[in-house]
Amino acid sequence: MFSILGTGKAVPDYVMTNDELSTMVETNDEWIRTRTGIEERRICKSETITELTVKAANAALENAGVAPEELDLIICSTMRGENLTPSQACVIQKEIGASCPAFDVNAACSGFIYALDIAAGYYARKKVKKVLIVSMDNLSNITDWTDRSTCVLFGDGGGAAVLGEGDDLLAINLTAEGNDTVLRIPHGTNSSPFYEHEEEKAVLFMAGNEVYKFAVNAMATQIKKSVEDAGLTLDDVDCVIPHQANIRIINTAAKNLAIPREKFFCNVQHYGNTSSGSVPIALDEAARSGLLKKGDIIAMCAFGGGLTTGSCVIRWSKD
């Protein structure tokens, strides 16, 4: 399969605090913190998603010691790139100077794990040696900034990982439960003069309670399954990198799994929910902080629109 050779991240410069957000909608810092754990989030102002994806990609390549010319494949997980076409992965390929196949995948917040699983298939067929995965979402441009139940939750940013040949992927699992009622983002304006359906604004709709119940169950169930598939026990896990959606979901998952809470890496307080960017941002920060040691067993899990889940267990082999 593969090993993770390097990681990187990129987030916008602008930091929006809860206090600033409370001047836009009826909310306050205490309400947001106690319900979500979020204190601030990053919001794109001058940055484009292309600039951020390229920055994350270059950071991961540098960290891995891999040149763009060595890449055999680029996968970008995103809900919405700079254009409908070309794909964001193709734009990244151009900007970093690579010359390999490139495509996007949309699995919402589970996108990074989905991309890892796709890459594993390429490695199994011995089609690649070096793969770049970039997971990035710009949720501020599809957020309803008048809806306090959702606008407090999300932020912009993402991360990247460079993969090489190895045997550090121990297990990986994906699920999907087709559901377009509890979480969706309509396409928006339709330019066809023949279209007869009512148009909907391209903003995020979420039934928070339903998503919360799905997420709490998914986090515990999927981590447990991937650990069992890896032939390990929960006691063997050294670090959990969970999707950073809500601190209450993370705390409940830790309790349900009986994994010590201190093993869960959390940075939701600084970024909010960055969708597919969430897990790779956390992975990069955990790695660069020295938290991850060579030989550690890492469990990663995400859940999101679709409704999708992704979970995996890897052995950390980077010094």
NUMAR-101680 format. One line per 3 residues: number of its first residue (from 1); for each residue x, y, z of N, C-alpha, C. Coordinates in Angstrom, 2 decimals. Layout:
// residues N
NUM) X Y Z X Y Z X Y Z | ... .
// end
This chain:
// residues 319
1) 0.84 -1.19 0.00 0.00 0.00 0.00 0.89 1.25 0.00 | 0.79 2.07 1.08 1.55 3.31 1.05 1.99 3.73 2.44 | 2.90 4.69 2.47 3.30 5.39 3.69 3.11 6.88 3.44 .
4) 2.89 7.63 4.51 2.79 9.08 4.41 4.19 9.66 4.55 | 4.66 10.31 3.49 6.03 10.84 3.47 6.11 12.27 3.99 | 5.02 13.02 3.86 5.05 14.42 4.30 3.66 15.01 4.31 .
7) 3.50 16.07 5.08 2.21 16.75 5.19 2.39 18.25 5.09 | 1.30 18.94 4.82 1.31 20.40 4.76 -0.09 20.93 4.98 | -0.20 22.21 5.23 -1.52 22.83 5.39 -1.47 24.25 4.86 .
10) -2.65 24.84 4.67 -2.76 26.24 4.29 -4.11 26.75 4.75 | -4.10 27.87 5.44 -5.33 28.51 5.89 -5.26 30.00 5.59 | -6.40 30.65 5.44 -6.38 32.10 5.18 -5.79 32.88 6.35 .
13) -5.36 34.10 6.05 -4.77 34.95 7.10 -5.82 35.51 8.06 | -7.01 35.77 7.54 -8.02 36.48 8.33 -8.63 35.57 9.40 | -8.56 36.00 10.65 -9.12 35.27 11.78 -10.41 35.96 12.21 .
16) -11.53 35.23 12.11 -12.81 35.76 12.59 -13.13 35.15 13.95 | -13.19 35.98 14.96 -13.49 35.51 16.31 -14.99 35.40 16.52 | -15.36 34.71 17.60 -16.77 34.62 17.96 -17.35 36.00 18.26 .
19) -16.56 36.85 18.88 -17.05 38.19 19.19 -17.38 38.97 17.92 | -16.54 38.84 16.91 -16.83 39.53 15.65 -18.08 38.95 15.00 | -18.20 37.63 15.05 -19.35 36.98 14.45 -20.65 37.41 15.14 .
22) -20.57 37.71 16.43 -21.76 38.11 17.18 -22.27 39.48 16.77 | -21.48 40.25 16.01 -21.96 41.52 15.48 -22.74 41.32 14.18 | -22.72 40.10 13.64 -23.40 39.81 12.38 -24.72 39.06 12.59 .
25) -24.74 38.17 13.57 -25.95 37.40 13.88 -26.15 37.40 15.39 | -27.33 37.02 15.82 -27.64 37.03 17.25 -27.02 35.81 17.92 | -25.83 36.00 18.44 -25.11 34.94 19.13 -24.07 35.58 20.03 .
28) -23.29 34.81 20.74 -22.20 35.35 21.55 -21.14 34.29 21.74 | -20.00 34.73 22.22 -18.85 33.85 22.37 -19.15 32.66 23.27 | -19.81 32.89 24.40 -20.10 31.79 25.33 -21.01 30.76 24.69 .
31) -22.03 31.21 23.96 -22.99 30.29 23.32 -22.26 29.39 22.33 | -21.37 29.96 21.54 -20.66 29.19 20.52 -19.66 28.23 21.17 | -18.88 28.74 22.12 -17.86 27.90 22.76 -18.47 26.69 23.46 .
34) -19.54 26.92 24.24 -20.09 25.83 25.04 -20.76 24.77 24.17 | -21.26 25.14 23.02 -21.97 24.19 22.16 -21.09 23.54 21.10 | -19.97 24.20 20.76 -19.16 23.69 19.65 -17.67 23.54 19.99 .
37) -17.19 24.32 20.96 -15.76 24.35 21.25 -14.99 25.30 20.35 | -15.67 25.96 19.43 -15.01 26.85 18.46 -14.83 28.24 19.08 | -13.62 28.78 18.94 -13.33 30.12 19.42 -13.11 31.10 18.27 .
40) -12.62 30.58 17.14 -12.34 31.40 15.97 -12.26 30.51 14.75 | -12.29 31.13 13.58 -12.15 30.39 12.34 -11.43 31.26 11.33 | -10.86 30.64 10.28 -10.17 31.39 9.23 -11.11 31.58 8.03 .
43) -11.13 32.78 7.49 -12.04 33.12 6.40 -11.26 33.74 5.24 | -11.53 33.25 4.04 -10.87 33.81 2.86 -11.34 35.23 2.58 | -10.38 36.12 2.41 -10.66 37.46 1.92 -9.94 37.65 0.59 .
46) -8.63 37.76 0.64 -7.87 37.96 -0.59 -7.45 36.63 -1.23 | -7.40 35.56 -0.41 -6.92 34.28 -0.92 -7.98 33.59 -1.80 | -7.50 32.86 -2.80 -8.36 31.99 -3.58 -8.11 30.55 -3.17 .
49) -9.02 29.66 -3.52 -8.82 28.26 -3.18 -7.62 27.69 -3.93 | -7.35 28.24 -5.11 -6.16 27.80 -5.84 -4.89 28.15 -5.08 | -4.81 29.37 -4.59 -3.62 29.78 -3.83 -3.43 28.91 -2.60 .
52) -4.52 28.58 -1.91 -4.42 27.77 -0.70 -4.04 26.33 -1.02 | -4.67 25.75 -2.05 -4.33 24.36 -2.38 -2.87 24.24 -2.82 | -2.40 25.21 -3.57 -1.00 25.17 -4.03 -0.05 25.35 -2.86 .
55) -0.39 26.22 -1.93 0.45 26.43 -0.75 0.54 25.15 0.08 | -0.60 24.50 0.30 -0.60 23.25 1.07 0.18 22.16 0.34 | 0.00 22.09 -0.97 0.72 21.08 -1.77 2.22 21.28 -1.68 .
58) 2.68 22.50 -1.85 4.12 22.77 -1.80 4.69 22.50 -0.42 | 3.92 22.80 0.62 4.39 22.52 1.99 4.57 21.02 2.21 | 3.62 20.23 1.70 3.71 18.78 1.86 4.86 18.19 1.04 .
61) 5.04 18.70 -0.18 6.15 18.22 -1.02 7.50 18.52 -0.38 | 7.63 19.73 0.16 8.89 20.11 0.83 9.12 19.22 2.05 | 8.07 18.99 2.83 8.17 18.16 4.02 8.56 16.72 3.68 .
64) 8.09 16.26 2.52 8.38 14.89 2.09 9.69 14.76 1.36 | 10.27 15.89 0.92 11.48 15.84 0.11 11.22 15.28 -1.26 | 10.04 15.58 -1.81 9.63 15.07 -3.12 9.44 16.24 -4.07 .
67) 9.95 16.12 -5.28 9.79 17.16 -6.30 8.49 16.93 -7.06 | 7.85 18.01 -7.54 6.60 17.85 -8.30 6.75 16.91 -9.49 | 7.93 16.91 -10.10 8.16 16.07 -11.28 8.10 14.57 -10.94 .
70) 8.24 14.24 -9.66 8.21 12.83 -9.25 6.79 12.29 -9.08 | 5.81 13.16 -9.05 4.45 12.73 -8.75 3.85 11.91 -9.90 | 3.15 10.85 -9.52 2.46 9.99 -10.48 0.96 10.23 -10.50 .
73) 0.45 10.95 -9.49 -1.00 11.18 -9.40 -1.27 12.31 -8.41 | -2.27 13.13 -8.72 -2.75 14.17 -7.80 -4.25 14.00 -7.63 | -4.68 13.89 -6.38 -6.10 13.82 -6.06 -6.43 15.02 -5.17 .
76) -7.45 15.76 -5.54 -7.91 16.87 -4.70 -9.32 16.58 -4.22 | -9.52 16.55 -2.91 -10.87 16.40 -2.38 -11.39 17.79 -2.01 | -12.49 18.15 -2.63 -13.10 19.46 -2.39 -14.55 19.41 -2.83 .
79) -15.39 20.22 -2.19 -16.77 20.32 -2.62 -16.94 21.30 -3.76 | -15.99 22.23 -3.86 -16.11 23.22 -4.92 -14.76 23.86 -5.16 | -14.17 23.54 -6.31 -12.90 24.13 -6.68 -13.10 25.50 -7.30 .
82) -12.04 26.02 -7.88 -12.10 27.35 -8.50 -13.08 27.36 -9.67 | -13.17 26.22 -10.37 -14.02 26.11 -11.55 -14.77 24.79 -11.55 | -15.84 24.71 -12.33 -16.47 23.41 -12.56 -15.52 22.53 -13.37 .
85) -14.86 23.14 -14.33 -13.79 22.48 -15.08 -12.81 23.57 -15.52 | -11.52 23.38 -15.47 -10.85 22.14 -15.08 -10.98 21.85 -13.60 | -10.72 20.61 -13.24 -10.74 20.22 -11.83 -9.69 21.00 -11.06 .
88) -9.90 21.11 -9.75 -8.92 21.79 -8.92 -7.59 21.04 -8.93 | -7.64 19.72 -9.03 -6.41 18.93 -9.09 -5.59 19.28 -10.33 | -6.27 19.50 -11.45 -5.56 19.88 -12.67 -4.93 21.26 -12.53 .
91) -5.62 22.17 -11.85 -5.06 23.50 -11.61 -3.83 23.40 -10.72 | -3.91 22.57 -9.67 -2.75 22.35 -8.80 -1.58 21.79 -9.61 | -1.87 20.82 -10.45 -0.82 20.21 -11.28 -0.08 21.27 -12.08 .
94) -0.84 22.15 -12.71 -0.24 23.22 -13.51 0.62 24.14 -12.65 | 0.06 24.57 -11.51 0.73 25.58 -10.69 2.00 25.07 -10.03 | 2.06 23.78 -9.68 3.26 23.27 -9.01 4.27 22.70 -10.00 .
97) 3.87 22.56 -11.27 4.80 22.07 -12.28 4.88 20.57 -12.38 | 3.80 19.87 -12.03 3.77 18.42 -12.17 3.26 18.04 -13.56 | 3.33 16.75 -13.90 2.87 16.31 -15.22 2.27 14.92 -15.14 .
100) 1.34 14.76 -14.19 0.74 13.45 -13.95 -0.78 13.55 -14.03 | -1.49 12.43 -14.06 -2.95 12.47 -14.00 -3.42 13.19 -12.74 | -4.57 13.85 -12.85 -5.08 14.63 -11.71 -6.60 14.70 -11.79 .
103) -7.25 14.54 -10.66 -8.71 14.64 -10.64 -9.20 14.99 -9.25 | -10.47 15.46 -9.18 -11.10 15.81 -7.92 -12.02 14.69 -7.44 | -12.28 14.67 -6.14 -13.27 13.78 -5.55 -14.07 14.59 -4.53 .
106) -15.38 14.39 -4.50 -16.25 15.11 -3.57 -16.93 14.12 -2.65 | -16.45 14.06 -1.42 -17.11 13.27 -0.39 -17.34 14.13 0.84 | -17.45 15.47 0.60 -17.65 16.44 1.68 -16.55 16.27 2.74 .
109) -16.93 16.25 4.00 -15.95 16.24 5.08 -15.12 14.96 5.13 | -15.59 13.89 4.49 -14.85 12.63 4.47 -13.85 12.56 3.33 | -13.70 13.64 2.59 -12.93 13.63 1.36 -11.50 13.15 1.48 .
112) -10.80 13.53 2.55 -9.40 13.13 2.69 -9.27 11.62 2.82 | -10.15 10.99 3.61 -10.09 9.54 3.79 -10.49 8.85 2.49 | -11.49 9.38 1.80 -11.87 8.82 0.50 -10.69 8.87 -0.46 .
115) -9.98 9.99 -0.47 -8.83 10.13 -1.37 -7.73 9.14 -1.02 | -7.49 8.90 0.27 -6.51 7.90 0.68 -6.89 6.52 0.17 | -8.17 6.19 0.24 -8.62 4.89 -0.22 -8.46 4.74 -1.74 .
118) -8.75 5.80 -2.47 -8.54 5.78 -3.92 -7.06 5.56 -4.23 | -6.21 6.29 -3.52 -4.76 6.14 -3.73 -4.31 4.72 -3.43 | -4.89 4.12 -2.39 -4.52 2.74 -2.03 -4.78 1.79 -3.19 .
121) -5.86 2.04 -3.94 -6.16 1.21 -5.09 -5.10 1.33 -6.18 | -4.60 2.54 -6.39 -3.53 2.74 -7.37 -2.26 2.02 -6.94 | -1.96 2.09 -5.64 -0.77 1.38 -5.14 -0.95 -0.14 -5.26 .
124) -2.16 -0.62 -4.99 -2.40 -2.07 -5.08 -2.18 -2.57 -6.51 | -2.48 -1.71 -7.50 -2.28 -2.10 -8.90 -0.88 -1.74 -9.40 | -0.06 -1.22 -8.49 1.33 -0.85 -8.81 1.39 0.16 -9.96 .
127) 0.46 1.11 -9.92 0.40 2.14 -10.96 1.13 3.42 -10.55 | 1.46 3.57 -9.26 2.04 4.82 -8.78 3.14 4.53 -7.76 | 4.02 5.52 -7.61 5.03 5.49 -6.56 4.91 6.70 -5.64 .
130) 4.59 7.85 -6.21 4.42 9.07 -5.41 3.06 9.69 -5.75 | 2.27 9.96 -4.72 0.93 10.52 -4.89 0.77 11.74 -3.99 | 0.17 12.80 -4.53 -0.15 14.00 -3.75 -1.66 14.06 -3.55 .
133) -2.08 14.18 -2.29 -3.48 14.41 -1.96 -3.60 15.79 -1.34 | -4.50 16.59 -1.89 -4.80 17.91 -1.33 -6.28 17.96 -1.00 | -6.62 18.31 0.24 -8.02 18.39 0.66 -8.29 19.80 1.17 .
136) -9.19 20.49 0.48 -9.38 21.92 0.76 -10.81 22.33 0.48 | -11.40 23.11 1.37 -12.73 23.66 1.11 -12.80 25.12 1.53 | -13.54 25.87 0.74 -13.78 27.29 0.99 -15.25 27.46 1.33 .
139) -15.58 27.16 2.59 -16.99 27.12 2.99 -17.60 28.50 3.18 | -16.77 29.53 3.33 -17.32 30.86 3.57 -18.14 31.36 2.39 | -17.86 30.85 1.19 -18.61 31.33 0.03 -19.88 30.52 -0.24 .
142) -20.16 29.53 0.60 -21.42 28.79 0.49 -22.14 28.71 1.84 | -21.76 29.59 2.76 -22.39 29.66 4.08 -23.47 30.74 4.07 | -24.59 30.47 4.71 -25.63 31.48 4.90 -25.25 32.29 6.14 .
145) -24.74 33.49 5.91 -24.22 34.29 7.01 -25.31 34.98 7.83 | -26.57 34.66 7.53 -27.69 35.13 8.35 -28.24 34.01 9.24 | -27.72 32.80 9.07 -28.20 31.64 9.81 -27.21 31.31 10.93 .
148) -27.58 31.68 12.14 -26.63 31.50 13.26 -26.41 30.04 13.61 | -27.31 29.15 13.20 -27.15 27.74 13.52 -26.05 27.08 12.69 | -25.68 27.69 11.57 -24.64 27.11 10.73 -23.41 28.00 10.55 .
151) -23.61 29.32 10.47 -22.46 30.18 10.14 -21.41 30.19 11.24 | -21.78 29.80 12.46 -20.80 29.77 13.55 -19.87 28.57 13.45 | -20.22 27.59 12.63 -19.54 26.30 12.64 -18.36 26.18 11.70 .
154) -18.36 26.95 10.60 -17.47 26.63 9.49 -16.36 27.64 9.27 | -15.29 27.14 8.64 -14.16 27.98 8.28 -13.53 27.47 7.01 | -12.54 28.19 6.51 -11.86 27.85 5.26 -10.46 27.29 5.55 .
157) -9.98 26.45 4.64 -8.62 25.94 4.76 -8.54 24.47 4.41 | -7.32 23.95 4.47 -7.13 22.54 4.16 -5.69 22.11 4.30 | -5.45 20.88 3.93 -4.11 20.32 4.07 -3.78 19.37 2.93 .
160) -2.58 18.82 2.98 -2.10 17.94 1.93 -1.21 16.87 2.52 | -1.09 15.79 1.77 -0.20 14.70 2.16 0.45 14.12 0.91 | 1.73 13.79 1.03 2.45 13.10 -0.04 2.62 11.65 0.39 .
163) 2.23 10.74 -0.50 2.32 9.32 -0.21 3.43 8.67 -1.03 | 4.04 7.66 -0.44 5.03 6.86 -1.14 4.77 5.39 -0.91 | 5.51 4.53 -1.58 5.32 3.10 -1.41 5.67 2.69 0.03 .
166) 4.88 1.81 0.59 5.11 1.36 1.95 3.98 0.48 2.43 | 4.03 0.10 3.69 3.00 -0.80 4.24 2.40 -0.23 5.52 | 2.24 1.10 5.55 1.76 1.74 6.78 0.25 1.91 6.85 .
169) -0.46 1.67 5.75 -1.91 1.66 5.81 -2.36 0.30 6.31 | -2.92 0.27 7.51 -3.28 -1.00 8.14 -4.74 -1.38 7.90 | -5.61 -0.37 7.72 -7.02 -0.63 7.45 -7.67 0.66 7.01 .
172) -8.70 0.55 6.17 -9.43 1.73 5.74 -10.85 1.32 5.38 | -11.83 2.15 5.75 -13.24 1.85 5.51 -13.98 3.12 5.09 | -14.85 2.98 4.11 -15.71 4.07 3.65 -17.16 3.63 3.75 .
175) -18.06 4.58 4.01 -19.49 4.30 3.95 -20.20 5.48 3.31 | -21.40 5.23 2.82 -22.28 6.30 2.34 -23.71 5.88 2.58 | -24.51 6.80 3.10 -25.93 6.59 3.30 -26.64 7.71 2.55 .
178) -27.04 7.43 1.31 -27.61 8.47 0.46 -28.68 9.29 1.17 | -28.39 10.57 1.39 -29.32 11.43 2.13 -29.09 12.87 1.70 | -30.10 13.47 1.10 -29.98 14.86 0.68 -30.96 15.76 1.41 .
181) -31.42 15.30 2.59 -32.40 16.09 3.35 -31.81 16.75 4.58 | -30.79 16.15 5.20 -30.27 16.71 6.46 -29.05 17.61 6.25 | -28.37 17.46 5.11 -27.22 18.32 4.84 -27.03 18.40 3.33 .
184) -27.14 19.61 2.79 -26.95 19.76 1.35 -26.64 21.20 1.00 | -26.05 21.36 -0.17 -25.76 22.68 -0.72 -26.23 22.65 -2.18 | -27.31 23.35 -2.51 -27.79 23.36 -3.89 -26.76 23.96 -4.83 .
187) -26.91 23.64 -6.12 -25.96 24.11 -7.12 -26.04 25.61 -7.34 | -27.23 26.19 -7.15 -27.37 27.63 -7.36 -27.95 27.94 -8.72 | -27.55 29.06 -9.28 -28.12 29.58 -10.51 -28.01 28.58 -11.66 .
190) -29.11 28.43 -12.40 -29.13 27.61 -13.61 -29.31 28.54 -14.80 | -28.39 28.49 -15.74 -28.39 29.45 -16.85 -29.29 29.04 -18.01 | -29.89 27.84 -17.92 -30.72 27.36 -19.02 -32.06 28.08 -19.06 .
193) -32.46 28.63 -20.23 -33.78 29.26 -20.35 -34.91 28.23 -20.38 | -34.57 26.94 -20.45 -35.56 25.88 -20.55 -35.86 25.21 -19.20 | -35.08 25.54 -18.18 -35.19 24.87 -16.88 -36.49 25.29 -16.20 .
196) -37.28 24.34 -15.72 -38.61 24.62 -15.19 -38.70 24.56 -13.67 | -37.62 24.13 -13.01 -37.67 24.01 -11.56 -37.24 25.31 -10.89 | -37.72 25.49 -9.67 -37.37 26.69 -8.90 -35.90 26.62 -8.49 .
199) -35.20 27.71 -8.67 -33.79 27.75 -8.28 -33.65 27.96 -6.78 | -32.57 27.40 -6.22 -32.26 27.57 -4.81 -30.90 28.23 -4.67 | -30.77 29.03 -3.63 -29.48 29.67 -3.39 -28.43 28.61 -3.07 .
202) -27.21 28.85 -3.52 -26.11 27.91 -3.27 -25.52 28.17 -1.88 | -26.31 27.89 -0.86 -25.85 28.02 0.52 -26.15 26.74 1.28 | -25.37 26.50 2.32 -25.44 25.27 3.08 -26.70 25.22 3.94 .
205) -27.40 24.09 3.85 -28.52 23.80 4.75 -28.15 22.58 5.57 | -28.39 22.63 6.87 -28.08 21.50 7.73 -29.09 21.38 8.85 | -29.63 20.17 9.00 -30.48 19.85 10.15 -29.54 19.38 11.26 .
208) -29.15 20.32 12.10 -28.07 20.09 13.05 -28.25 18.89 13.95 | -29.43 18.69 14.51 -29.64 17.59 15.44 -29.48 16.24 14.76 | -29.98 16.13 13.52 -29.88 14.87 12.79 -28.42 14.57 12.44 .
211) -27.70 15.60 12.00 -26.29 15.41 11.66 -25.49 15.04 12.90 | -25.81 15.67 14.02 -25.11 15.39 15.27 -25.27 13.93 15.68 | -26.49 13.42 15.60 -26.74 12.02 15.97 -26.00 11.07 15.04 .
214) -26.01 11.38 13.75 -25.27 10.56 12.79 -23.78 10.58 13.10 | -23.25 11.76 13.38 -21.82 11.92 13.58 -21.32 11.20 14.83 | -22.06 11.30 15.91 -21.65 10.65 17.16 -21.57 9.14 16.98 .
217) -22.56 8.57 16.33 -22.55 7.13 16.08 -21.45 6.74 15.10 | -21.30 7.54 14.03 -20.33 7.22 12.99 -18.90 7.24 13.52 | -18.59 8.24 14.33 -17.23 8.37 14.84 -16.81 7.13 15.62 .
220) -17.64 6.71 16.55 -17.28 5.56 17.38 -17.31 4.26 16.58 | -18.35 4.08 15.79 -18.51 2.83 15.04 -17.38 2.63 14.03 | -17.04 3.68 13.30 -16.06 3.55 12.24 -14.63 3.41 12.77 .
223) -14.30 4.13 13.83 -12.97 3.96 14.42 -12.80 2.53 14.93 | -13.81 2.05 15.62 -13.75 0.69 16.16 -13.59 -0.33 15.04 | -14.32 -0.16 13.94 -14.24 -1.12 12.83 -12.85 -1.14 12.20 .
226) -12.30 0.05 11.94 -10.98 0.09 11.29 -9.89 -0.47 12.19 | -10.00 -0.21 13.49 -9.02 -0.77 14.43 -9.11 -2.30 14.44 | -10.33 -2.82 14.45 -10.50 -4.28 14.42 -9.99 -4.86 13.11 .
229) -10.27 -4.18 11.99 -9.80 -4.67 10.69 -8.27 -4.68 10.61 | -7.64 -3.80 11.36 -6.18 -3.75 11.38 -5.58 -4.83 12.27 | -6.45 -5.60 12.93 -5.97 -6.65 13.83 -5.44 -6.10 15.14 .
232) -5.94 -4.93 15.53 -5.48 -4.26 16.75 -6.64 -4.08 17.72 | -6.31 -3.57 18.90 -7.33 -3.20 19.87 -7.29 -1.69 20.06 | -8.31 -1.15 20.65 -8.36 0.29 20.89 -7.23 0.75 21.80 .
235) -6.74 -0.16 22.63 -5.61 0.17 23.51 -4.32 0.40 22.72 | -4.26 -0.17 21.51 -3.07 -0.02 20.67 -2.97 1.35 20.01 | -4.06 2.08 19.98 -4.09 3.38 19.29 -3.34 4.42 20.11 .
238) -2.37 5.06 19.48 -1.59 6.09 20.16 -2.18 7.49 19.99 | -2.85 7.72 18.85 -3.40 9.04 18.59 -4.61 8.90 17.66 | -5.64 9.68 17.94 -6.81 9.74 17.07 -6.87 11.13 16.44 .
241) -6.97 11.17 15.12 -7.13 12.42 14.39 -8.57 12.45 13.89 | -9.49 13.09 14.64 -10.89 13.08 14.23 -11.25 14.30 13.38 | -12.33 14.18 12.64 -12.88 15.34 11.95 -13.23 16.40 12.99 .
244) -12.79 17.63 12.73 -12.96 18.72 13.70 -14.26 19.48 13.40 | -15.38 18.86 13.79 -16.68 19.47 13.53 -17.26 20.12 14.78 | -17.10 19.46 15.91 -17.74 19.91 17.15 -17.06 19.18 18.30 .
247) -16.66 19.92 19.31 -15.94 19.32 20.43 -16.80 18.31 21.18 | -18.11 18.51 21.18 -19.00 17.58 21.88 -19.03 16.22 21.18 | -18.96 16.23 19.84 -18.91 14.96 19.10 -17.63 14.21 19.45 .
250) -16.52 14.93 19.50 -15.23 14.30 19.81 -15.24 13.75 21.23 | -15.73 14.54 22.18 -15.76 14.09 23.57 -16.65 12.86 23.75 | -17.79 12.86 23.07 -18.71 11.72 23.18 -18.10 10.48 22.56 .
253) -17.43 10.63 21.42 -16.78 9.49 20.77 -15.70 8.90 21.68 | -14.90 9.76 22.30 -13.85 9.29 23.21 -14.47 8.48 24.36 | -15.58 8.98 24.89 -16.25 8.29 25.99 -16.81 6.95 25.53 .
256) -17.46 6.93 24.37 -18.06 5.70 23.87 -17.02 4.64 23.52 | -15.85 5.08 23.09 -14.78 4.15 22.72 -13.90 3.77 23.90 | -14.02 4.51 24.99 -13.16 4.31 26.16 -11.69 4.49 25.79 .
259) -11.44 5.40 24.84 -10.08 5.82 24.53 -9.82 7.10 25.31 | -8.70 7.21 26.03 -8.43 8.42 26.80 -8.57 9.68 25.94 | -9.26 10.65 26.46 -9.53 11.88 25.71 -8.25 12.56 25.25 .
262) -7.18 12.43 26.02 -5.93 13.10 25.65 -5.30 12.50 24.40 | -5.76 11.34 23.96 -5.25 10.76 22.72 -5.90 11.37 21.47 | -6.96 12.14 21.66 -7.66 12.78 20.54 -7.04 14.15 20.29 .
265) -6.50 14.35 19.08 -5.93 15.64 18.72 -7.06 16.58 18.31 | -7.09 17.76 18.90 -8.16 18.72 18.61 -7.60 20.10 18.30 | -8.07 20.69 17.23 -7.78 22.10 16.93 -9.02 22.83 16.43 .
268) -10.19 22.24 16.71 -11.45 22.84 16.27 -11.62 24.25 16.81 | -11.00 24.54 17.95 -11.14 25.86 18.56 -10.56 26.97 17.68 | -9.60 26.62 16.83 -8.92 27.62 16.01 -9.46 27.72 14.58 .
271) -10.05 26.64 14.08 -10.43 26.61 12.67 -11.90 26.34 12.41 | -12.65 25.83 13.40 -14.00 25.40 13.13 -13.97 24.19 12.20 | -15.09 23.96 11.53 -15.22 22.84 10.61 -14.77 23.28 9.22 .
274) -13.67 22.74 8.73 -13.16 23.09 7.41 -13.46 21.99 6.39 | -14.46 21.16 6.68 -14.90 20.10 5.77 -13.74 19.15 5.46 | -13.46 18.88 4.18 -12.43 17.89 3.85 -11.04 18.33 4.27 .
277) -10.88 19.62 4.58 -9.59 20.11 5.05 -9.31 19.82 6.49 | -10.32 19.39 7.23 -10.22 19.26 8.68 -9.18 18.23 9.13 | -9.29 16.99 8.64 -8.38 15.93 9.09 -6.95 16.20 8.66 .
280) -6.68 16.61 7.40 -5.27 16.84 7.04 -4.65 18.05 7.72 | -5.43 19.09 8.05 -4.89 20.19 8.85 -4.44 19.65 10.21 | -5.32 18.87 10.83 -5.00 18.31 12.16 -3.80 17.36 12.08 .
283) -3.76 16.55 11.03 -2.64 15.62 10.87 -1.33 16.37 10.74 | -1.32 17.43 9.94 -0.10 18.21 9.75 0.34 18.86 11.05 | -0.60 19.43 11.80 -0.24 20.09 13.05 0.24 19.08 14.08 .
286) -0.39 17.93 14.14 0.05 16.90 15.08 1.46 16.42 14.74 | 1.72 16.26 13.44 3.05 15.79 13.02 4.12 16.82 13.29 | 3.86 18.06 12.92 4.88 19.10 13.05 5.11 19.53 14.50 .
289) 4.14 19.26 15.36 4.30 19.59 16.78 5.15 18.56 17.52 | 5.44 17.44 16.85 6.20 16.37 17.49 5.35 15.38 18.24 | 4.01 15.55 18.14 3.11 14.64 18.86 3.20 13.22 18.30 .
292) 3.36 13.10 16.98 3.41 11.79 16.35 4.84 11.27 16.33 | 5.02 10.08 16.86 6.34 9.45 16.92 6.41 8.28 15.95 | 7.59 8.01 15.44 7.77 6.89 14.52 7.29 5.60 15.17 .
295) 6.43 4.87 14.46 5.87 3.64 14.98 4.51 3.79 15.62 | 4.07 5.02 15.85 2.76 5.25 16.45 1.64 4.72 15.56 | 0.58 4.26 16.20 -0.63 3.83 15.50 -1.63 4.99 15.54 .
298) -2.03 5.44 14.35 -2.90 6.61 14.23 -4.24 6.18 13.64 | -5.32 6.56 14.29 -6.67 6.35 13.76 -7.21 7.69 13.28 | -7.76 7.70 12.08 -8.38 8.92 11.54 -9.80 8.62 11.15 .
301) -10.70 9.58 11.37 -12.10 9.36 11.05 -12.77 10.68 10.69 | -13.65 10.63 9.69 -14.40 11.82 9.29 -15.81 11.41 8.88 | -16.69 12.37 8.87 -18.09 12.14 8.50 -18.60 13.44 7.89 .
304) -19.55 13.33 6.97 -20.03 14.55 6.35 -21.16 14.31 5.39 | -21.45 15.33 4.58 -22.55 15.29 3.64 -22.47 14.08 2.75 | -23.63 13.54 2.48 -23.70 12.36 1.63 -24.83 11.39 1.99 .
307) -24.92 10.93 3.18 -23.98 11.13 4.29 -22.83 10.13 4.16 | -21.62 10.59 4.30 -20.45 9.75 4.13 -19.67 9.63 5.43 | -18.92 8.53 5.52 -17.92 8.41 6.57 -16.65 7.81 5.97 .
310) -15.55 8.11 6.60 -14.28 7.49 6.23 -13.45 7.30 7.47 | -12.84 6.14 7.60 -11.97 5.89 8.75 -10.80 5.04 8.30 | -9.67 5.21 8.96 -8.50 4.41 8.62 -7.57 4.32 9.81 .
313) -6.68 3.34 9.75 -5.62 3.18 10.76 -4.31 3.10 10.00 | -3.37 3.94 10.40 -2.06 3.93 9.77 -0.97 3.83 10.82 | 0.17 3.32 10.41 1.37 3.34 11.25 2.20 4.54 10.81 .
316) 2.58 5.38 11.75 3.37 6.57 11.42 4.84 6.17 11.30 | 5.42 6.37 10.13 6.79 5.92 9.93 7.75 7.07 9.64 | 7.23 8.30 9.67 8.10 9.44 9.40 8.88 9.82 10.65 .
319) 10.17 10.08 10.50 11.01 10.49 11.64 10.62 11.88 12.12 .
// end
